[in-house]
Amino acid sequence: MVLSYEYSAGQTVLYTDGNYYTSLVGSNLNNIPSSSHTKWAPIPDRSNVATGIIEWDVDTAYTAGAFVDYAGVQYICILANSGIVPLGNASFWAALTGGTLYLSLIDANMGNLPSSSPTKWTSTFVGGNSASQFLPLIASLTQAPIFYPIGAGPASQTSTRNVYQLPSGYLREAPQDPKAGSTSILGAPSGLMYSDWRIESNFIITREVQPIIFRFVTDIVNVSQFDAMFCEGLAARIALEVAQPLSQDLSKVQSIASQYQKFMTEARMVNGIETGSVEPPEDDYIACRI
């Protein structure tokens, strides 16, 4: 917000207290939003159902400073009324502008109007020495339609293959039922149900028509969720990489290498116990011959 700027009714600003305010009057000049209650109204928390902006109601009596939502646009009441539609009645309602965000290009920026001081302020966060870290988000969200034959789709179409998008964080497929297998010459337990899946790009191609249960290895980015054995192995691996450049001591490198090998061996043993026997995939050549 700039105090020296003259705001019209409905214009919205972000004040230094972190709250958004909307002007109640026109020619609003040099009035501090947080203390000028007849000039500015704080916008309710739109993420909270109890205190957010609700739909306009024909039977409600509104006072100045009340906020409503009408036909997808938010309005502020600038003159008490009842039953007056916000759209097209500028004497009683003002549409919230949403404001324009500006980035200061200089230090000690005082008394310079953002809209008419292009060397002091910018609203285009692209390029320039002071705005090189900002990029505009010029995009719109649209639904991606998947066109199926009329009357067909994943829930009903069993004669063609369907696609399922791979889950977020997917790294690679894990054994789907590691404790069970088909009748195997290698001695794996019997009873495995084979999955008709083929992974292509970011999708699973399959004849399945119902939601599928999919075990996979995921990319965990929350450090607090890392397994303790993984943390030990990672720490040893990092130490192994930096020991020689930092200490120039070969004995330290050998000691750390033995610790790393120990942690990795323990991890593989635990993983083998948890996974159990897993039947190897059937060879394509054998499947074709049979």
Rosetta silent file (secondary structure, phi, psi, omega in degrees, C-alpha in Angstrom):
SEQUENCE: MVLSYEYSAGQTVLYTDGNYYTSLVGSNLNNIPSSSHTKWAPIPDRSNVATGIIEWDVDTAYTAGAFVDYAGVQYICILANSGIVPLGNASFWAALTGGTLYLSLIDANMGNLPSSSPTKWTSTFVGGNSASQFLPLIASLTQAPIFYPIGAGPASQTSTRNVYQLPSGYLREAPQDPKAGSTSILGAPSGLMYSDWRIESNFIITREVQPIIFRFVTDIVNVSQFDAMFCEGLAARIALEVAQPLSQDLSKVQSIASQYQKFMTEARMVNGIETGSVEPPEDDYIACRI
SCORE:     score description
SCORE:     0.000 S_00000001
   1 L     0.000  144.752  176.719    0.000    0.000    0.000 S_00000001
   2 L  -122.305  118.574 -175.747    1.124    3.585   -0.718 S_00000001
   3 L   -63.735  -30.813 -176.608   -0.384    6.311    1.493 S_00000001
   4 L   -79.738    1.255 -179.892    0.156    9.008   -1.128 S_00000001
   5 L   -95.609  139.997 -179.165   -1.993    7.105   -3.640 S_00000001
   6 L   -93.203  114.849 -176.015   -5.699    7.933   -3.998 S_00000001
   7 E   -96.854  146.814  176.385   -7.771    4.753   -3.860 S_00000001
   8 L   -97.465  166.061 -179.570  -11.258    4.231   -5.223 S_00000001
   9 L   -61.778  131.583  179.813  -14.047    2.235   -3.581 S_00000001
  10 L    96.459  -15.664  178.839  -13.399   -1.487   -3.857 S_00000001
  11 L   -68.413  138.799 -173.957   -9.654   -1.258   -4.400 S_00000001
  12 E  -112.757  138.037 -179.515   -7.794   -3.857   -2.362 S_00000001
  13 E  -133.116  158.278  171.678   -4.376   -3.476   -0.739 S_00000001
  14 E  -105.250  116.165 -177.059   -1.987   -5.547    1.360 S_00000001
  15 L   -90.637  170.312 -176.010   -0.973   -3.529    4.421 S_00000001
  16 L   -67.535  -15.714  177.670    2.209   -3.884    6.490 S_00000001
  17 L   -81.924    1.566  178.004    0.331   -5.779    9.227 S_00000001
  18 L    88.859    0.634 -178.876   -0.099   -8.680    6.782 S_00000001
  19 L  -103.714  153.555  175.660   -3.867   -8.177    6.287 S_00000001
  20 E   -95.645  137.755 -179.857   -5.791   -7.290    3.133 S_00000001
  21 E  -128.518  149.624  177.039   -8.083   -4.251    3.202 S_00000001
  22 E  -119.684  135.954 -178.098  -10.677   -2.925    0.756 S_00000001
  23 E   -69.854  132.289  178.339  -11.469    0.746    0.358 S_00000001
  24 L   -87.399  -20.178 -173.609  -14.977    1.721    1.501 S_00000001
  25 L  -131.495  165.161  172.269  -14.943    5.128   -0.159 S_00000001
  26 L   -87.603  165.411 -178.778  -13.661    6.851   -3.229 S_00000001
  27 L    54.176   42.503 -177.018  -10.815    9.381   -3.150 S_00000001
  28 E   -84.739  104.493 -172.141   -9.313    7.462   -0.242 S_00000001
  29 L  -128.989  131.316  174.129   -6.024    9.286    0.432 S_00000001
  30 L    58.951   34.884  176.320   -3.535    9.083    3.316 S_00000001
  31 L  -112.855  123.331 -178.783   -5.771    6.900    5.512 S_00000001
  32 L   -73.880  122.500 -174.817   -4.101    4.050    7.384 S_00000001
  33 L   -57.633  -40.800 -174.324   -6.165    0.863    6.773 S_00000001
  34 L   -70.663  -18.628 -178.042   -5.683   -0.654   10.235 S_00000001
  35 L  -122.992   -0.668  179.957   -6.985    2.441   12.050 S_00000001
  36 L  -108.388   77.898 -171.728   -9.346    4.075    9.522 S_00000001
  37 L   -71.103  -19.720  177.171  -12.409    1.890    9.998 S_00000001
  38 L   -87.987   -9.092 -179.094  -14.726    4.218    8.101 S_00000001
  39 L  -108.573  -30.540 -176.130  -12.376    4.246    5.093 S_00000001
  40 E  -130.719  147.843  176.828  -11.081    0.681    4.999 S_00000001
  41 E  -128.738  128.809  178.367  -12.572   -2.742    5.793 S_00000001
  42 E   -70.602  136.234  179.781  -10.452   -5.846    6.460 S_00000001
  43 L   -74.646  131.354  177.847  -11.264   -8.743    4.133 S_00000001
  44 L   -62.268  162.274  177.991  -12.509  -11.823    6.026 S_00000001
  45 L   -70.498  105.304 -174.773  -10.530  -15.043    5.954 S_00000001
  46 L   -74.686   -9.787  177.223  -11.778  -16.580    2.718 S_00000001
  47 L   -89.341   -5.939 -177.905  -10.300  -19.978    3.626 S_00000001
  48 L  -108.264  124.252 -177.289  -12.486  -20.227    6.738 S_00000001
  49 L   -63.357  -37.508 -175.273  -16.131  -21.247    6.289 S_00000001
  50 L   -72.830  -33.296 -175.360  -17.205  -19.522    9.510 S_00000001
  51 L  -116.748    6.560 -176.553  -15.578  -16.148    8.775 S_00000001
  52 L   -80.756 -176.218  179.576  -15.272  -16.205    4.982 S_00000001
  53 L   -86.448  124.776 -175.649  -17.185  -14.356    2.274 S_00000001
  54 E  -108.497  171.805 -179.084  -20.581  -15.944    1.632 S_00000001
  55 E   -66.161  145.202  175.717  -23.153  -15.642   -1.164 S_00000001
  56 L   -64.328  140.700 -178.748  -25.339  -12.532   -1.364 S_00000001
  57 L  -125.573  130.588 -174.726  -28.840  -13.088    0.034 S_00000001
  58 L   -65.660  -25.039 -176.661  -31.869  -11.062   -1.014 S_00000001
  59 L   -94.665    1.139 -177.443  -33.392  -11.147    2.483 S_00000001
  60 L   -94.999  136.959  175.532  -30.281   -9.996    4.360 S_00000001
  61 E   -90.734  118.819 -176.153  -29.799   -6.382    5.467 S_00000001
  62 E  -102.349  141.247  175.561  -26.195   -5.399    4.763 S_00000001
  63 L  -105.326  162.984  179.755  -24.221   -2.639    6.481 S_00000001
  64 L   -58.814  133.211 -179.022  -21.262   -0.738    5.089 S_00000001
  65 L    99.752   -6.068  178.372  -18.159   -2.911    5.138 S_00000001
  66 L   -78.036  144.731  179.903  -19.982   -6.216    4.597 S_00000001
  67 E  -111.615  141.531  176.629  -18.539   -8.592    2.010 S_00000001
  68 E  -140.573  165.207  174.944  -20.533  -10.876   -0.299 S_00000001
  69 E  -117.835  125.399 -178.734  -19.976  -13.127   -3.271 S_00000001
  70 E  -139.110  123.689  177.769  -22.292  -12.652   -6.245 S_00000001
  71 L    53.517   38.810  176.616  -22.059  -14.348   -9.652 S_00000001
  72 L    81.422    3.213  179.617  -18.443  -15.328   -9.008 S_00000001
  73 E  -119.786  140.297  178.997  -17.352  -11.771   -8.059 S_00000001
  74 E   -94.523  136.756 -177.026  -16.699  -10.494   -4.531 S_00000001
  75 E  -126.545  156.316  171.419  -18.233   -7.175   -3.482 S_00000001
  76 E  -118.512  137.641  179.439  -18.035   -4.833   -0.505 S_00000001
  77 E   -78.742  121.992  179.555  -21.075   -2.929    0.723 S_00000001
  78 L  -105.764   -7.254  175.899  -20.365    0.829    0.634 S_00000001
  79 L  -151.282  126.836 -175.237  -23.892    1.919    1.589 S_00000001
  80 L   -52.284  136.387 -178.590  -26.313    0.021    3.821 S_00000001
  81 E  -160.790  169.699  176.250  -29.007   -1.740    1.814 S_00000001
  82 E  -145.228  128.057  176.798  -31.292   -4.739    1.628 S_00000001
  83 L    78.264    6.228  179.376  -32.336   -6.669   -1.461 S_00000001
  84 L   -94.426  119.849 -177.381  -30.203   -4.611   -3.856 S_00000001
  85 L   -63.721  132.778 -179.280  -28.278   -6.829   -6.255 S_00000001
  86 L   -60.302  -38.925 -177.366  -24.516   -6.067   -6.156 S_00000001
  87 L   -69.095  121.639  175.177  -24.118   -6.260   -9.942 S_00000001
  88 L    85.874    7.438  179.526  -24.851   -2.931  -11.580 S_00000001
  89 L  -123.825   74.668 -174.046  -25.512   -0.951   -8.390 S_00000001
  90 L   -68.163  -16.537  179.082  -22.292    1.000   -7.866 S_00000001
  91 L   -75.187  -22.010 -176.952  -23.904    3.330   -5.333 S_00000001
  92 L  -113.030  -27.341 -175.003  -24.351    0.454   -2.880 S_00000001
  93 E  -132.980  146.345  174.526  -21.724   -2.110   -3.875 S_00000001
  94 E  -130.146  130.900  179.819  -18.114   -2.015   -5.134 S_00000001
  95 E   -74.207  138.093  177.206  -16.369   -4.987   -6.688 S_00000001
  96 L   -68.423  131.506 -177.368  -13.081   -5.996   -5.099 S_00000001
  97 L   -82.198  -25.539 -174.717  -10.246   -5.264   -7.499 S_00000001
  98 L    84.903  -19.134  176.035   -7.791   -7.748   -6.011 S_00000001
  99 L    76.601  169.670  175.839   -5.081   -5.101   -6.324 S_00000001
 100 L  -121.199  130.150  179.493   -1.837   -5.085   -8.281 S_00000001
 101 L   -85.384  131.778  178.771    1.391   -6.429   -6.794 S_00000001
 102 L  -121.891  149.637  176.464    4.466   -4.225   -7.231 S_00000001
 103 E  -114.839  126.738  178.953    8.143   -4.881   -6.576 S_00000001
 104 E   -72.050  133.785 -179.143   10.346   -2.024   -5.384 S_00000001
 105 L   -97.278   -8.180 -177.646   13.407   -1.529   -7.600 S_00000001
 106 L  -135.602  163.521  173.269   15.285    0.789   -5.220 S_00000001
 107 L   -83.613  161.082  178.591   16.039    1.152   -1.537 S_00000001
 108 L    51.192   47.676 -177.556   14.377    3.862    0.604 S_00000001
 109 L   -83.386   99.783 -176.885   11.447    3.991   -1.828 S_00000001
 110 L  -131.262  138.392  174.736    9.182    6.706   -0.390 S_00000001
 111 L    71.998   16.329 -179.917    6.534    8.947   -1.950 S_00000001
 112 L  -109.323  120.617 -178.306    6.699    7.259   -5.368 S_00000001
 113 L   -71.814  121.654 -176.282    3.390    6.165   -6.899 S_00000001
 114 H   -56.567  -41.812 -174.428    3.804    2.561   -8.205 S_00000001
 115 H   -70.696  -18.200 -177.896    1.556    3.006  -11.236 S_00000001
 116 H  -124.582   15.434  179.078    3.457    6.072  -12.507 S_00000001
 117 L  -126.363   72.319 -174.643    7.016    5.401  -11.315 S_00000001
 118 L   -64.652  -21.423  177.881    8.371    2.664  -13.621 S_00000001
 119 L   -84.741  -12.542 -179.498   11.967    3.318  -12.511 S_00000001
 120 L  -106.841  -28.279 -176.800   11.013    2.879   -8.853 S_00000001
 121 E  -134.964  152.566  173.511    8.382    0.099   -9.063 S_00000001
 122 E  -140.353  142.301  174.682    7.611   -2.802  -11.371 S_00000001
 123 L  -109.015    0.818  178.130    4.584   -5.054  -11.687 S_00000001
 124 L  -112.429  103.034 -172.990    6.276   -7.310  -14.266 S_00000001
 125 L   -86.675   60.410  178.862    8.616   -9.643  -12.411 S_00000001
 126 L  -136.613  131.156  175.282   10.758  -10.632  -15.406 S_00000001
 127 L    69.228 -177.557 -178.624   14.333   -9.595  -16.147 S_00000001
 128 L    80.121  152.107 -177.714   16.184   -6.622  -14.715 S_00000001
 129 L   -65.164  -37.519 -175.600   18.824   -6.670  -12.022 S_00000001
 130 L   -86.762  -17.471 -174.976   16.367   -6.322   -9.162 S_00000001
 131 L  -117.906   19.578 -174.610   13.687   -8.650  -10.521 S_00000001
 132 L   -70.354  -16.843 -178.599   15.766  -11.453  -11.984 S_00000001
 133 L   -91.394    2.474 -177.332   14.573  -13.882   -9.326 S_00000001
 134 L  -113.172  138.496  175.319   10.891  -13.458  -10.212 S_00000001
 135 L  -131.465  141.129 -179.715    8.981  -15.143  -13.030 S_00000001
 136 L   -75.473  146.299  174.772    5.301  -14.666  -13.898 S_00000001
 137 L   -98.921   89.461 -177.397    2.908  -17.569  -13.528 S_00000001
 138 L  -102.209   91.615 -175.769    1.039  -17.238  -16.802 S_00000001
 139 L  -159.525  160.529  174.910   -1.123  -20.332  -16.909 S_00000001
 140 L  -137.234  148.140 -178.497   -4.669  -21.565  -16.601 S_00000001
 141 L   -96.975  128.519  175.924   -5.990  -24.877  -15.327 S_00000001
 142 L  -132.872  151.845  179.057   -8.246  -26.925  -17.554 S_00000001
 143 L   -75.216  132.961  179.035   -9.578  -30.438  -17.220 S_00000001
 144 L   -86.878  105.595 -178.118   -7.812  -32.970  -19.427 S_00000001
 145 L   -76.337  140.516  173.391  -10.598  -34.945  -21.119 S_00000001
 146 L  -111.170  115.060 -173.475  -10.076  -38.633  -21.928 S_00000001
 147 L   -89.765  116.095  176.128  -12.262  -39.584  -24.857 S_00000001
 148 L  -108.527  161.368  172.450  -13.654  -43.103  -24.712 S_00000001
 149 L   -58.248  151.093 -178.433  -16.133  -44.688  -27.091 S_00000001
 150 L   -56.371  127.661  178.684  -19.711  -43.805  -26.198 S_00000001
 151 L    81.887    8.463 -177.973  -20.855  -45.929  -23.275 S_00000001
 152 L  -127.973  162.689  179.388  -17.363  -47.198  -22.526 S_00000001
 153 L   170.340 -176.095 -176.444  -14.570  -46.302  -20.107 S_00000001
 154 L   -57.162  -32.316 -176.595  -12.266  -47.728  -17.440 S_00000001
 155 L   -83.662  -13.268 -174.911  -15.176  -48.993  -15.315 S_00000001
 156 L  -130.740  -18.214 -174.625  -17.009  -50.715  -18.155 S_00000001
 157 L   -92.572  105.828 -178.862  -14.622  -51.269  -21.050 S_00000001
 158 L  -107.021   -2.936 -177.849  -12.955  -54.685  -20.662 S_00000001
 159 L   -93.048   -9.705  177.354  -12.144  -55.355  -24.301 S_00000001
 160 L  -128.597  167.579  179.735   -9.404  -52.699  -24.566 S_00000001
 161 L   -81.529  148.557  178.355   -6.553  -51.600  -22.344 S_00000001
 162 E  -116.296  166.179 -177.819   -6.949  -48.761  -19.845 S_00000001
 163 E  -119.894  140.400  173.009   -4.419  -46.362  -18.342 S_00000001
 164 E  -124.658  131.418 -179.767   -3.687  -45.524  -14.712 S_00000001
 165 E   -74.669  138.459  178.123   -1.342  -42.665  -13.861 S_00000001
 166 L   -64.492  145.071 -176.973    1.673  -43.610  -11.756 S_00000001
 167 L   -68.254  159.102  178.857    1.497  -42.263   -8.190 S_00000001
 168 L   -63.300  138.959  179.599    3.391  -39.180   -7.082 S_00000001
 169 L    82.365    7.225 -177.428    6.945  -39.896   -5.979 S_00000001
 170 E   -64.071  130.622  174.857    7.141  -43.160   -7.951 S_00000001
 171 E  -111.253  -50.970  177.934   10.697  -44.461   -8.460 S_00000001
 172 E  -161.220  162.539 -178.561   10.266  -48.123   -9.398 S_00000001
 173 E   -75.060  140.802  176.143    7.865  -51.032   -8.980 S_00000001
 174 L  -105.960  162.198  176.231    8.120  -53.159   -5.831 S_00000001
 175 L   -55.476  127.520 -174.572    7.071  -56.835   -5.449 S_00000001
 176 L   -74.584  -32.589  176.906    3.273  -56.790   -5.396 S_00000001
 177 L  -146.504   77.625 -169.306    2.923  -59.854   -3.139 S_00000001
 178 L   -66.830  -15.156 -178.800    6.415  -60.800   -1.989 S_00000001
 179 L   -93.424    0.377 -178.076    5.278  -63.628    0.306 S_00000001
 180 L  -132.653  157.132  177.989    3.457  -65.553   -2.416 S_00000001
 181 L  -154.240  176.089  174.941    4.292  -66.996   -5.828 S_00000001
 182 L   -85.430 -175.495  175.114    3.039  -69.342   -8.488 S_00000001
 183 L   -67.918  109.331 -170.038    4.208  -72.933   -8.804 S_00000001
 184 L  -119.037  139.063  177.492    7.873  -72.230   -9.325 S_00000001
 185 L   -70.357  -14.475  179.729   10.788  -74.521  -10.147 S_00000001
 186 L   -89.072   -0.995  175.058   12.895  -72.257   -7.933 S_00000001
 187 L    91.117   12.279  178.223   10.869  -73.187   -4.874 S_00000001
 188 L   -70.847  152.746  178.369    8.922  -69.947   -4.329 S_00000001
 189 L   -58.138  154.319 -177.756    5.574  -70.258   -2.512 S_00000001
 190 L   -94.595  164.168  174.915    2.576  -70.910   -4.724 S_00000001
 191 L   108.028    9.813 -178.833   -0.554  -68.844   -5.264 S_00000001
 192 L   -72.183  133.347  173.441    0.715  -65.689   -6.965 S_00000001
 193 L   -97.112  115.626 -177.868   -1.842  -63.799   -9.057 S_00000001
 194 L   -70.872  143.889  179.856   -0.044  -62.265  -12.005 S_00000001
 195 L   -99.000  131.029  178.971   -0.756  -58.599  -12.788 S_00000001
 196 L   -87.578   73.058 -176.701   -1.572  -57.626  -16.358 S_00000001
 197 E  -124.379  146.968  169.140    0.425  -54.401  -16.232 S_00000001
 198 E  -139.861  124.652 -178.404    2.838  -52.634  -18.528 S_00000001
 199 E   -92.673  118.799  178.236    4.470  -49.391  -17.411 S_00000001
 200 E  -129.678  125.969 -178.010    4.881  -46.886  -20.239 S_00000001
 201 L    55.448 -121.429 -179.135    6.002  -43.316  -19.645 S_00000001
 202 L  -106.729   26.012 -174.881    4.066  -42.171  -16.546 S_00000001
 203 E  -133.432  154.379  170.234    1.197  -44.633  -16.897 S_00000001
 204 E  -101.111  121.811  178.533    0.289  -48.235  -16.135 S_00000001
 205 E   -98.309  125.857 -174.794   -1.320  -49.895  -19.164 S_00000001
 206 E  -158.869  164.034  172.944   -3.624  -52.745  -18.181 S_00000001
 207 L   -89.718   -0.892  178.808   -6.919  -54.505  -18.815 S_00000001
 208 L   -60.953  146.681 -179.839   -7.911  -53.888  -15.193 S_00000001
 209 L  -121.879   -6.897 -179.666  -11.137  -51.919  -14.794 S_00000001
 210 L  -110.786  166.556  174.830  -11.243  -51.465  -11.016 S_00000001
 211 L   -55.746  136.890 -176.187   -8.938  -49.521   -8.665 S_00000001
 212 L  -106.495  148.004  174.345   -5.630  -51.384   -8.415 S_00000001
 213 L   -94.547  120.751 -170.438   -3.407  -51.962   -5.372 S_00000001
 214 L  -128.289  114.748  174.882    0.109  -50.974   -6.377 S_00000001
 215 L   -91.417  132.159 -177.573    3.254  -51.412   -4.239 S_00000001
 216 E  -150.803  160.773  174.894    6.118  -49.185   -5.322 S_00000001
 217 E   -87.012  126.940 -174.033    9.340  -47.587   -4.142 S_00000001
 218 E  -112.701  159.078  177.928    8.731  -43.912   -3.452 S_00000001
 219 L   -92.092  105.554 -179.112   10.897  -40.818   -3.221 S_00000001
 220 L   -91.476  124.252 -178.956   10.627  -39.599    0.383 S_00000001
 221 L  -107.127   -9.939  178.147   11.625  -35.941    0.816 S_00000001
 222 L   -85.801  111.578 -174.357   10.626  -35.541    4.474 S_00000001
 223 H   -59.691  -34.633 -178.000   13.832  -36.175    6.434 S_00000001
 224 H   -65.546  -16.916 -179.805   11.905  -37.122    9.585 S_00000001
 225 H   -96.415    0.099  178.526   10.419  -40.096    7.704 S_00000001
 226 L   -64.700  140.564  175.325   13.778  -41.554    6.634 S_00000001
 227 L   -67.746  144.980 -177.371   14.457  -45.070    7.904 S_00000001
 228 H   -60.537  -38.478 -179.884   17.169  -45.199   10.586 S_00000001
 229 H   -68.579  -34.193  176.773   19.238  -47.698    8.586 S_00000001
 230 H   -65.256  -42.241 -179.964   19.049  -45.475    5.521 S_00000001
 231 H   -61.771  -40.556  178.221   20.309  -42.508    7.568 S_00000001
 232 H   -63.816  -44.906  179.383   23.273  -44.573    8.806 S_00000001
 233 H   -65.538  -40.890  179.860   24.149  -45.708    5.296 S_00000001
 234 H   -65.380  -42.646  179.627   23.766  -42.220    3.831 S_00000001
 235 H   -62.740  -41.800  179.136   25.930  -40.662    6.541 S_00000001
 236 H   -65.525  -37.958 -179.735   28.635  -43.278    5.974 S_00000001
 237 H   -67.038  -41.667  177.548   28.500  -42.728    2.211 S_00000001
 238 H   -63.997  -43.060  178.534   28.850  -38.950    2.573 S_00000001
 239 H   -61.834  -36.940  179.696   31.746  -39.432    5.004 S_00000001
 240 H   -63.782  -35.298 -178.096   33.401  -41.796    2.540 S_00000001
 241 H   -75.327  -33.293 -172.897   33.271  -39.155   -0.189 S_00000001
 242 H  -101.128   -9.582 -175.261   34.652  -36.267    1.897 S_00000001
 243 H   -61.434  -49.040 -176.949   37.141  -38.079    4.152 S_00000001
 244 H   -64.535  -48.784  179.465   40.074  -38.063    1.713 S_00000001
 245 H   -62.844  -33.900 -175.014   39.765  -34.395    0.560 S_00000001
 246 H   -84.328  -41.780 -172.629   39.319  -33.142    4.143 S_00000001
 247 H  -104.513  -22.430 -175.291   41.731  -35.304    6.140 S_00000001
 248 L    55.623   31.411 -176.892   44.213  -36.680    3.565 S_00000001
 249 L  -119.435  109.335 -177.438   44.245  -39.775    5.786 S_00000001
 250 H   -66.273  -31.411  179.745   43.864  -43.101    3.970 S_00000001
 251 H   -64.446  -35.811  177.148   43.260  -44.997    7.225 S_00000001
 252 H   -66.314  -39.748  179.087   40.145  -42.926    7.909 S_00000001
 253 H   -62.891  -43.352  179.762   38.845  -43.678    4.420 S_00000001
 254 H   -65.727  -38.417  178.667   39.354  -47.417    4.962 S_00000001
 255 H   -64.790  -44.831  179.757   37.641  -47.276    8.367 S_00000001
 256 H   -66.394  -37.315  179.577   34.635  -45.424    6.972 S_00000001
 257 H   -62.451  -39.373  177.918   34.453  -47.813    3.996 S_00000001
 258 H   -66.879  -37.213  176.919   34.203  -50.791    6.345 S_00000001
 259 H   -66.202  -40.561  178.163   31.429  -49.061    8.296 S_00000001
 260 H   -62.189  -43.867  178.922   29.581  -48.296    5.072 S_00000001
 261 H   -62.730  -37.863  178.680   29.841  -51.934    3.965 S_00000001
 262 H   -62.788  -47.894 -178.325   28.548  -53.031    7.382 S_00000001
 263 H   -64.456  -40.789 -178.897   25.485  -50.778    7.220 S_00000001
 264 H   -67.701  -36.794  178.234   24.670  -51.811    3.650 S_00000001
 265 H   -65.042  -43.790  178.102   24.977  -55.525    4.513 S_00000001
 266 H   -62.505  -41.041 -179.661   22.617  -55.126    7.471 S_00000001
 267 H   -64.284  -40.992  179.974   20.138  -53.204    5.319 S_00000001
 268 H   -66.883  -37.202  178.928   20.134  -55.878    2.603 S_00000001
 269 H   -65.656  -45.984  179.230   19.578  -58.619    5.188 S_00000001
 270 H   -63.141  -41.788  179.166   16.632  -56.796    6.780 S_00000001
 271 H   -63.604  -39.563  179.153   15.161  -56.065    3.355 S_00000001
 272 H   -64.389  -38.223  178.668   15.521  -59.721    2.347 S_00000001
 273 H   -68.196  -42.198 -178.600   13.687  -60.855    5.498 S_00000001
 274 H   -69.372  -36.069 -176.910   10.882  -58.319    5.022 S_00000001
 275 H   -77.666  -39.822 -177.110   10.482  -59.067    1.323 S_00000001
 276 L    77.021 -166.554 -178.506   10.618  -62.839    1.503 S_00000001
 277 L   -76.106  137.800 -179.576   10.851  -65.035   -1.582 S_00000001
 278 L  -129.565  126.641  179.724   10.035  -63.372   -4.880 S_00000001
 279 L   -76.303  132.743  179.003    9.516  -65.267   -8.114 S_00000001
 280 L   -68.206  154.367  178.854   11.539  -63.868  -11.019 S_00000001
 281 L   -62.767  148.786 -179.467    9.607  -62.621  -14.068 S_00000001
 282 L   -73.034  135.711 -177.799    8.896  -65.201  -16.731 S_00000001
 283 L   -66.475  134.477 -177.875   11.251  -65.059  -19.680 S_00000001
 284 H   -61.425  -35.505 -178.844    9.623  -63.664  -22.838 S_00000001
 285 H   -66.119  -42.008  179.004   11.281  -66.324  -25.020 S_00000001
 286 H   -66.294  -42.274 -179.746    9.875  -69.170  -22.922 S_00000001
 287 H   -61.866  -40.286  179.854    6.418  -67.553  -22.840 S_00000001
 288 H   -68.690  -39.959 -179.428    6.415  -67.184  -26.629 S_00000001
 289 H   -65.321  -39.358 -178.534    7.575  -70.764  -27.200 S_00000001
 290 L   -72.727    0.000    0.000    4.860  -72.146  -24.887 S_00000001
